[in-house]
Amino acid sequence: MVDTRSGKSIAPSEAEQARIAALLREKKEKELLKHAKLKAIAKEQAAKKKRLEEEMLQFQKEKMLQIQREEEERRRVAEEEAAAEEKEEEEEEPLERRRGEERGEASGTKEEDI
């Protein structure tokens, strides 16, 4: 029932009511499709975000492992260099003693005894 300006009430015909019902049904179906598409897009974005976060975590783990390996390598090289220097010093020390003995110098204990 629709009221007009003149105050008369008119009822739409059955064909008109069926057309309106079909339009409303169609509109509702379009809304449902729209919501379904939006939901699918949101789900896809959530999956993509999760995948990117997992990739980022994996990248960070790999980077940390690489940094640890590099630090261990630097430490190992430094230890090897320190050991090599220590060995060189040990080799030089007896040479200096031998040179002193060749000149006739004693170890220093004889001079103290005199």
Secondary structure, 3 states (H helix, E strand, C coil): CEECCCCCEECCCHHHHHHHHHHHHHHHHHHHHHHHHHHHHHHHHHHHHHHHHHHHHHHHHHHHHHHHHHHHHHHHHHHHHHHHHHHHHHHHHHHHHHHHHHCCCCCCHHHHHC
